[in-house]
Amino acid sequence: MATIRSNATTITIANAGESTLARVAAALGPGQWATLTMGGLSAALLDAGSGRSITEFGARGHWDPVHKRIQFWGQGHYAGSKLITYDDLTNAWTADSTQVFSGIGHAYYHLALDPATGDLYLRGYNSTSVRRKPYGGAWTSISSFADIGRQITGGLEWHAGLNGGRGGLVFIDHRSCQTWNPATNAWTARSSNLTGMGEFHNWIASAGNFVYFGGGNGSTAMYRVSAAGSVEAAASTPLGAGIWAAGGAAPVISHPDGQQLLQFAAGASGPIYRFNGTSWFSHGSHQIGPRQWFAVPISDYGVVVFIAHETSVSAPVAKVYKP
């Protein structure tokens, strides 16, 4: 069941029809939120062991528009990791506990997805290594990027406009921006002059024909990478940006329209801001709750799905928001 609250009105939607998420999204108006029951969403699904959750130090998952699935990889602090998958047709989650990298690691913004294929890319914590998982296949290695700083967080994102529109990866940290060409399996250094960014908990997200990035240590610095690979400064974020669990930093994610960005303040009901490609604007307040969470923009339905979780034994909550 899904419950939608709008002022004094409560609407309940049964889990019938082709897609529960699609039905909930269609019933929401701009600025509205819904609490959604998803099959398989449990403490066990998100348990990383040692009393930790895979949502720790996480910010965003990915929507695969080809296969209609959500993908999120996470790891608890000095604990286990998982790739979890939500299937839109069945409204249910499953988990793959394959250990892609050994040792400590967190979600941060390390997972990227090619929306044209559903292929996943995962950067290793404090590493220059990146693994690729073709849809339905196994993890394999691609070439490593240059070891400029090997900063532990950084960010990885797919840029559909790179390489003449064939797409490619962008890796960033506070010292560098590098891009990867799938055709040549080679990385190219784009910039090493990223003033104002902090060393930890950087963010990265796509919008329009750019990939934006910045933050770290509560920084408001923001940059963007064009389809040609050029890097330039962009409007500062309204709030210090980064990972939710990192001292109250506010994560930035892609808007589900694919053209804008959204920033969500930490806390139980903080402000939301929207970036239209030029400027940031106030965009209401959120209802996520004071928990660890990750957000997933759903391009097909124009909503953002949030999965919030606290510890390995607490009950997770799924919320749907229409910007």
N, C-alpha and C positions, 0 to 999 in steps of 0.2 A: 504494500500500500504506500501511497505518497500523500502527504498532507501539505497543502499550500495555504499559508496564512497571509492575508492581505487586510490590514486593519482589523476589523471585527469579523471578517469572513473567513471561514474554513472550508476548503474544498478537498474531498477525498477521492482519489482515483484508484480503481482496482488495477491489479497487474494483469490486464487483459490486452489483447492486440499484439501487433507485430513487435513493438518496442515500447517498453515501459518508460524508458528515458525520453523517447520522442513524445509520448503522450503528456508527460509531466512538463516538458519544455514548452509544448504548444499551449498548455493551460496557464503558463506564467506570463505576467505582464512585465514590462521593464521595471527593474528595481525590486522585483519580488523574489522570495526564497521559498524553497520546498525542502522538507526532510524526506529522504527516499530510502526505502528498504531494498537492499540488494542481496541477492543470494550469495552465500559464501563469505560475506563480509563479517568477519569475526575477529576476536582477539588472536585466535590461532593463526589466521591468515597473515596477520601483520606481526606476529611474534618473531623476534630475532634471537630469542634466548637470553639468558642472564637478566631477565626482567626488563629487557629493552624492546623497542619497537623499530621496525624498518622505516618508519616515518621520521625518525630523528634526523635533524639537519637536512631535511628535504624541503622542496618548494613546489615542484611541478612534475606532473606526469605528461604523457602524450596521447593524443587521439589519433588512431590509425583510420583515416577516412575510407580507405580501400576495403578493409576487412571489418570495419565498424567495431573497433576494440580500443580499450584504454590500456596503456602499458606504463608500468611504474617499476623501477628498480630502486631498492633501498637497502640500508644496512644499519643495524643498531651499533651504538658506540662500543667498540671492541667486542662485537657480537656477530651473529650470522647475517647473511644477505639473502634476498629473494627477488625474483622478477615476478610480479603479479599482473594478471591479465583479467580485464573485465570484458565480457562478451555482450554486446548490445542486444542481440536477438534473444538470449536466454536470461538477461538481467542477472548474471552471476559471475563471481570471481573465482579464479583458480590460481595456483602458485607453482612456480618452478624454482626449486631450491638449488639449482646448479651454481656452484661457486665459480664465478667468472674470474675474479681476482682473489688471491689469498691475502690474509692479514687485515689490518684495519681499513675501513673505507666507509663513506657515507654517500647518500644520494646527491646532495648539493644540486648542481645543475650539470651532472656528469653524463646523463643519458640523453641521446638525440635520436630522432626518428625521421626517416625519409618518408614524407606523406604520400609520395607517388608509388611506393613499393611496400611500405610497412617494415622495411629493414631497420634494425636498431644498431646504434653505435654507443659504446660505453667506454669512458675514459677511466683509467685506473687512478686511484687516490695517490697523490704525491708521485705521479708517474708520467712519463711521456708516452705510455702505451695506450692504444685504443683497440678495442675488439669490435667486430661486426657480427651481427646475427641476422642473416637473411630470413625473411618471413618463413616460418616453418622449418628452419635449418638450425645448425649448431653454431656456437661462437667460434670465430677465427680471428686472427690478428691482421690488422692493416699496418702500414708503415708508421713508425713513431715520429712525432714532431720534434722540432729542435728543443734541446734542453736549455732554455733561456733562464728560467727561474724554477721550474718544476714546483710551482706553488701548489699547496695541498688542495685548495678548493678550485678556483677558476671556473670555467664553464665550457660546455660543448653544445653546439646547435647546428641543425641543418639549414643551409641557405639555398633555397630553391633557385635563386637567380644567378648563382656563381657558375663559372665555366660555360659561358654562353647559354645559360638557361638549363644546363644539364644537372645543375645542383652540386653541392659539396658541403664539407664540414667547415665550421669556424670554431677554433679553440682560442680562448682568451684567459689571461690572468692579469695581475696588476702591472706586469712588465712587458706583455707581448700580445699580439693578435696574429694568428696564423690560419691559413686556409688550406683545405685538402681537396685535391682533384681525383675523383674515383677513376678516371680514365688512365691516369699516369701513376696513381697510388703515391703521389708526392705532395709534400707540404710546402707552402710558400709563406715566408715572413712578410707581414703587411705593415706592422707598426711596433715600435718599442718605446714610444713616447706617450704614455698614457698617464698624464699627471692627474693627481687628485684621487685616484683609485686606491683603496685599501688592500692589504695583503691577504685578508681572509674573507670568505663568504661572498664572493662576487656572484653576479647574476648574468643571465643571457637569455634573450627571447627574440623571436622574429615578428616583424610587423611590416606590411606592405612589401616593398622590394628591398628591405634592409634587415639586417640582424643587429639588434641593439644590445649593449652590455654596459656594465659599470659596477658601482657600489664597492662593497668590501669595507669592513670595520666601520660601518655606519656612514660611508661616504655617499654623497648625492651626485657624484660625477657620472655622466652618461656619454657613451660614444655609439657610433653606428658604422656598420660595414656595408658598402654598396655592392651591387651585383658585379661591378668591375673590380672589387676587392679593396677599394680605397677606404680609409678610416678617417672619420672626422668627429669632432665634438658635437654633442646634441644638448638639448635643454636638460638641465639638472632635474633629478627626481624630487618631488615635494618632500619626501621622507628619506632618511638614511636607508639605503637599500641593501638587501642581502638575503640571508636565510632566516626563516621565522624564529628558530631556536637560538639564534646568536644575539643575545642581548637586546632583543626587541627590534631587530632590523626588519624592514618591510619588504617582502618579496615582490618582484615584478614578473608578470606573466603576459603572454600574448592575449589580446582580446579575441573572443571566438569569431569575430568578423574577419580576422586575419590582417587587418589594416592598422589596428591601434594596439596600445598597451594598457594594462591595468596594474595598479599598485595597491596592495592591501596592508594596512597597518597591523602590527602585532596587537594582541589583546582580545578581549571578549567581544567588543563591538566597535572597533576603530573605524576610521575613515577609509574610503576608497577614492583613488584618483585615476583619471583616464588621460592618456596621451594620444592626441590626434595626428601625430606626425610632425607637429610644430610646437605645440604647447601642452602643458598639463592643466587639468581642470578637476575641481571637486566633483565626485560622482556618487555621493551618498555614503552610507555606512554599512558594514558587513555584519553577518550573524554567524560567523564561523565558530566562535567560542574560544575559550582560553586553552587550546590544546595544540599539540603538534599536528600539522596537516600538510597535505600537498593538494595542489589545484590542477585541474585539467580543462583547458578550453575545448569545447566540443563544437567544431565548425559546422557540422551538419544541422545542429539544433539551436545554435546561437546562445548557448548557456555555458557556465563553468561548473564543473563537478568538483566538490571538495570532499576529501576523505580525512577526517580528524581522528587522532588516536593519541593516547597519553602514555600508557605502559603496556607491557606484554599481556596484562590480565584485564585491562579496562576494555569496555565495549566501544568499538569504533562507531563513528557517526558519519553518514553521507548526506551532504546538502547540495542542492542545485540552485544556482543563481543566474538570473537573466539580467545582464548589464543594461 
